[in-house]
Amino acid sequence: MSGKEILSLDEFALASRKQHKEAVESPANVQVECTVSTGVVLEPVTPDVQEKAGKSSDAGKALRQMKRARMKGASHYVNVNLDRDTKQRLKLASFNMDTSMQAIMEKAIRRYLDANGH
């Protein structure tokens, strides 16, 4: 086939979609239309699919609630914007004291809160 030949959609063989037995047998199913360049295709939406969607959203909510309950006892992070000189002093202090910068910041925040009655 040379690069100049153009194929049309009619030259391709298209397989028909499989239909579920439940979708064919029950008349109460909802039909959803999907337009394709060759025509209109109807896809059945069964009540089972709708129930699964509801169950998955309930399961998602339960999972989020469980994660929140687990996070109540966990530590939380705070970002602090420091100028260059303060950051260098903090880095040097943590190196000299052989502790982390985080430990120094935690002690400083606790002292500040205790001193101010919070």
Order of alpha helices (4+ residues) and beta strands (2+ residues): alpha-beta-beta-alpha-alpha-alpha
